[in-house]
């Protein structure tokens, strides 16, 4: 005993000993050490985990905190009621939290997340994806590094990631900054049209016969002739040409590479021959009023427009070619056809749907403990994904269905935006959108020889050395590139040539050199 402790009164020593003994007996801590029982072993015959997660119970006096989450889309009517039930459930499992659930419309999601992060806003968890703000947020350090926290507070989830090897895609400079989903799929393009209206007008196509840009162009003109006063499409032709030429969009300031290029040389899209072709085709569609006049500025969710019958033509993926789209009117029917089925197309990245913890979160341990429960508890999974049985969904056997009188467009909770990052194949129920074994078939489609993994999946191109140049490139795209791609310019040839020169003058060579250096280093590290 130190001299300082030797001078303590006897009663003080006794109190100190008693306090130490009580602390030792409590056995509780905030470390959430992993259970030795595996996730699969901890699930009961009913599918529910008896202990909710592989973590030890927290102290009985753990203070209640509120976790603030952000998702994409519109907030459904029963959201707060459902998450109150989620709070009650996890409290019963030893996690003392409430939830503040927020939604940002997808049209505004990327910009708003970037602004919130730049402003130093505090929240705990948000949905994101490579098609939204994830790459920019991650590159700017807006998301918390989880290398130490993930195995400590979410051992079961961490084990799943280790088994699947998906964390590499969410790792920047050795730091895990996102929690990817664990699904496998491919989003190669399907052309889709309202076949009920087409057949009513005598327009027919045999199955899988719309395969090329020429086929699409002919179909669109027939539909426009039959329904001249309808809003037909908000889809430009650029993605179809990219599919035809096996172009991979890097999601990096309108740049990419060709799959047939063994050296993976990054190139600007505006200099590619297909860009001029696509711009001319879209100009034709704009002039012929096939492309909606407000397509360039329309921020309404395109999938919602399709479901609500506001458009007659869409471009979509294998998922929505075979899932029930949830049409607002049951009389609506669609026909789908795979475009350029012989061309290779990259599979969807593990970063397609991601959960990320804000770097300013004050409760990352609680967030991860919650996510670990989701990995091992069917009851909690059903509650988060489907809501309250009898109110937001009903069970028909194992199938989760909308309550009577509801459907996709009128749902009070089910199929809420951003729920995809929570998808767990071991717990997903068939529903009115996705029938039994749907995701097995989706994975089989992604495994076809023409569907390949991107050689640079998971690559993050740091922009620190080129931030001024890419800022100018983005601004020039918004001002000059986007109008070209939506067909609103008068002279396509002249506009494209002028646009190419403007982008060259923005430091394009410097952008390419820096990006290529990082691509080469990434590929070398994988060998």
N, C-alpha and C positions, 0 to 999 in steps of 0.2 A: 504493500500500500504506500502511496506517495505521502510526503510530508503534509501536503494540503489535505488529503483525505484523513490523515491521522488526527487532525485537529477538529474534525467534525464531532459534534455531540453524539452521544450514544443513540438518542432517539432518532437523530437525522440518519445515522447509519442504518438503523432498523427500517426506516421508511424507504431508504434507497434500496435496500435488499429486497423489500416487499415489492417495490415497483419493478425491479428487474425480474423477479419471479413471475409477476403477472404478465409482463411483456413476453416472457419465454413461453408461458402457457397459452397465450392467445394464438400462436402459430400462424397468424395472418400476416400478409405482406402485400405490397403492390407490384411484386415482380411477376405474378402470373406464371410461375414456372410450369413447364409443360408436363402433362401427365404422361406416365409411361405407357398408358393405354393408347392404342392407335385410334385414329378417327373412325375407321370402319368398325373396330371392336366396340367403340363407345355408343354406337347407334343401336337402339333396341329394335325388336321385331316390328314395332309399329312405325319405325323410321325416326322416332324422336330420340334425341340424346338425353339420357337420364341426368347428366351433369351439365348439359348445354355446351361445354367446351372442355378442352383438355387442360384448362388452367385451374389453379387452386382458387378457392373462394377468397374474395377480398375481405379485409377487416369489416366487422359488423358496423363499425362507426364510420365507414367510408362516406364522405360527404357527397351529396347529390350535385351533379354538374349537368349543364345543358350542352349537348353537342349540336353544332350548327352545320347542316348539310346543304349542299346545292346540287340540283339536278337540272337536266334540260327538258324543255317542253312546257306544257301548261299544267298548273296545279289542279288536280282533280278534287271533286267536292268532298270526298271522305278521307282525304289524305291525313289531316290532323287527327281525326278520330282513330284512324288505323295506327298511326305512330304513337298515340297515347297508349294503345294496347301493346304495342311493341315495347314501350317503356315499362309498362306493368310486368310484362313477361320477363324481360331481362333483369329487372330488379329482383324478381323471384329466383333468378339464377345467380344473384350476387353481384350484378353490375348496376350500380346506382346512378342511372343517367335518365335524362329526358332528352327530347329531340326537337330541334327547331328546323323544320323542313321547308326549303325554299326552292323555287323553280325559276329558271330564266328561259324565255322562248328561244328555240334553237337558232332562229335568225339573228338573235342578239348575243348568243351565248359566248362566242369566242371573244368578241370585243369587250364585253362586260367583264369577263373573267380576267382578261389582261389588265383592264383598268383597275379592278379591285385589287389585284396583286400589286400593281405599281403603287397604289395608294396605301399599301400596308394594312389592308383590311384583315380582320381576324375571323376565321371560320375554321372548321375542323376537317371536313371531308367534302370532296366534290367529285362528280362524274366528269369524265373527259374522254378524249379519243384523238387519234392522229388526224381525224377529219374535223376536229374542233380546235381547241387551243393547246392540246397537250404538249406538242413539240416545242412551241414557243414558251409555254409556262415552265416546262422542265429545263429548257436551255437557259432561261433567265433566273433559275434557282428559286422559283416560286413554290416548289414542292419540297417537303421534308425528306431528308435521307433516312432510309428505314433499315439499313444493314444490321444495326444492333437491335432495334426495336421489334422488327418483324419476328425473328425467332424467339424473342423473349416473351412477347405478349400475344403472339398468334402462331403458336407452334404447329397447329394442325394445318393452317393455311400455308405456312412456310413449307411444310412437308409436301403438300400438293404441288407447289411451285417447283420444288427440287425434283420431284418425280417427272414433271412435264418439261422442265428446262426452259420455262417461259420468262424468267426474271431477267435474262440477258437483254431482252428487247427493251426493258425499262430501266436499264443501267447506264448512267452517264459518268464517265471518269471514275468508274468503280463504285458509284453511289446508286443504290436502288431508290428511284424517285417516283415509282408508280406501282400499282397492283393490277396487272392485266387480267382480262377475263381468260377463261380456259377453254373456249370453244374453237372449233376448226371449221372454216367456211371459205367460200370464194364468191366474189361479187362481180364476176364477169357479166357483161351487159345482155339483158333481154329486152326486146321491144315488146311493149304491151299496149293493147288498144281495147276499147269498149266494143266487144264483139256483138253484144245485143243490138247496139245502134248500127254497127257495120252491116250486119245481116239484114236488118230492117231496111237498109238502103241498097241491098243487093250486093254488098261488098264482101267477098269471101276470100279466105286464104287457107290453103291446106296446112295441116300441122307442121310446124318447124320450117315453113317455106320462106319466111322473112329472115334473111340471113345477112344481107349486105346493105351498105348505105343506099345503093340504088333501089333495093327492095323497100326500104323504109321511106324513101322519097316518093316512090310511086303510091304507097299506101296512104301517106299523109295527104297527098294531093287528091286522092279519091275521097277521103274523109272530109276534106275541106269543101269539095264540090257538093257533097251530100248535105253537109251541115255548115253552110257559109256564115251563119251568125253565132256559132258556138266558139267559145275559147277552146282551141284545139290542143296546144302544147306549150310548155315553157322549157322544153329540152332542146339545147343546141346540138349541132352535129359533131362537135369536137371529140367527144368521148368515143363515138363510133369509129372515127378515123384512127384514134389512138389504139383501139382494139385491133383494127385491121392491120396496123403496122407494128404490133407488139411493143408499143411504147409504154414505159413504166414511169408514171408520175411520182417523183420523189417527195411530193408535198413540200418542196423547197423552192418557193418563189418562182413558180411556173417553169421548173426545170426537171429534167429526167434523163432516161437513157433507154436504149433498145435492148430487148432481151437477146437478140442475136449478136450483141457486141460482147465478146469475151473479156474485153478490158474494162467494161463498165465505165465508159467515158460520159461524164455529165454534159448535157447540152441544153441550151435555151429552147423552149418549145416554139417560140416565134420564128426561129430560123429553119424549122423542119418543113419539108415539102408538104406534108399532110396538113400543116397549119393553114397554109394558103388555100388548099382545097376545101378544108372545113369552113373557113371564113367565107368562101364564095357560096358554098351550099347553104350556110345559115343566112347569108344575105338574101339568097333566093327565097328561103322560108319566111324571112321577115317581110320581104316585099309582097309575097303572095298571101300574107296574113295567116300563115300556118303557125308561125311562132307568135305567141301572145305579145302584144305591143308593150306590156309592162313587165316582160320576163326579166329584164336586167335589174329592175329595182324591186321586184316582188319578193317580200320576205316571208310570206305565208308558207307554212310547211307544205312542201310539194306532195308528200304522201297524203296529207289531209285533203288537199285539193282533189287528188285522185279518188280517194274514198268517198268524198262528197259529191262526186260527179261534175266537178268544175273543169276538168280536163278530159279529153277523149283519148289521149295518147300519153304514154309514159315510158321512161327507161328505168329498168329495175334489175334486180338480181335473182339468182336461183331461189333464194329464200322466199321472195315475194311473188315469184312465178308459181310457187307451189303452196304457199301458206294462204290462209283465208285473209284477204285484205281488210275485211270488216267494212264492206260497202255500206253507206248510209241507207241505201235502198236495196232490198233483196233482189229486185229485178235487174240490177246492174250485173253484168257478166264481163269477164275479160278473156282475151286470148293472148298467149305469150309465145315468143319465138326467140331462141338463142341466136345471137349475132356472131358471125364468124366462128363457128364451133370448132374449126380446125386450127385456130390460132391459140398460141400460149398466152396465159394470163396469170398474174401473180395472185397467190392466195392472200386472204385478208390477214393482216398482221395481228399479233397478240395485243397490239396497242390500239386495236379498233375500238375497244371499250375498256376504260381504265377507271379505277378509283384512286384518288390521290389525296394525301394529307397536306394541308396548307402548312407552309414553313412556320407560320405564326400560331399554329394550333397550340393551345395550352393543355390539351388532353389527348395527345396521340396514343397514350397507353390505353385509354378507355375506348377509343375508336378501334384499335387493333383487337382488343378483347371482344368487342362487338362483332367484328368481322370474323374472328375465330369461331364464335358461336354459330355464325351463319354457315360455316363450313361443316359443322357437326350436328346440327339440330334441325330436323325436318319441320317441327312445329314452328320454330322461329322463321325458317325459310318461307313456309306457307304464309305466315303472317305478313312478312315484308313484301313478298312478291304478289300475293293474291288478296291479302287484306283480311277482312272479318267474314268468316263463313256465314252465309245467310243474308249478309248485307251488301258485300261487294263481290262475292262469288258464291257459287254453290258447287257441291261435289256430286258428280254423277258417276258413281264408282270411283275410279282414280282420276277422272277428268274434271278439271276446274273449268266451270262454265260461268257465263254472265248470268246474274239473276234475271228472272222473267222481266221482259220489257226493256232490257239493256242490250247494247251491242258495243262494238269498238268505239264508235263515235260518241256514244252516250254513257260510257262507263264512268262510274263514280270513283274507281280506283284501279282496277285491273288493267294491265298493259300501260302503266304509267311510264312517262319518259325518263330514260336513264336507268331503268331497272336491268338493262342488259348486262351491265358490269357485275351484277350480283348473281347472274345465272350460274347454277351449279348442276351439272349433268346428272349427278346422283340423286337430286331431289326434284328436278323439273317435272311437272305434271303435264300430260296432254291437255290441251285446251281447245277452244273453238278456233283459235288462230293456227295452232300447231298440233296436228294429230299425232298419234302414237308413233314413235320411232322417227319422227321428223328430223331430229338433229343427227340421228345416225345416218340417214340418207344425205343430209347436208354435208356431213364429214366424208361420206363416200364420194360425193360429187367433187369435193375439194381435193380428193386423192386421185382423180383422173390424171392420166399422163400430161394432158394439155394444161393442167392447173399446177403451177409450180410455186415453190417458195421463193421470195425475192432474195437475191444474193446479198442484199444490204438491209434486210429486215432488222430493225432495231438501231440502225445508224442515226445518230444525231449529229448534224453538222453545226458546229459552234460558229457563231457569227461575230464574235468579239472583234476580230480583225477586219471585218467587212460590213459592220453595222450601218455605216453611212451609205455604202453602195447598195445594200439590199433595201434600205429605206427608200432610196431614190427609185430603185427598180419597182418596188411595190406601188409607189405613188404613180409612176408612169404607167404601170399596168392598169390601175384603177381609172386613170384619165384617158388612156389611149388603147390599151389592150382589150379591156372588157367590152367597150363599144364595138370593136372589131368582131369579137367572139359572139356577140349577140346580134350582129347583122345590121346595126344602126348607122354605119358609115356609108357614105355615098360611093366612094371609089375604093374598092377592096385592095386592088393591087397597089395603089399609091399609099393607102393607109398602112398596109402591112410593111412595105418598104420603109416608110417613114418611121414606123414603130420600131423596126429592127435597128435603125440608126440611132434612134433616141436611147434605146437600151444599151447599145454599144458605148455610147457616150456617158453612161451612168457608172462606168467602171466594171463592165461585164467581164472583161479578161481577168480582173482581180478576183471577182466572185468565183469564176470557174476555177482558177488556179488554187484558191484556198479550199474550195469544196472538194476538188479532185484529190488534193493532198490528203484530206481526211478520209475520203472514200478508199484511196489506195492503202492507207494505214489500217483501216478497218478490215479490208479484205486480206491484207498480209497477216493480221493478227488471228484471223480465222483459219489460216492454213496449218 
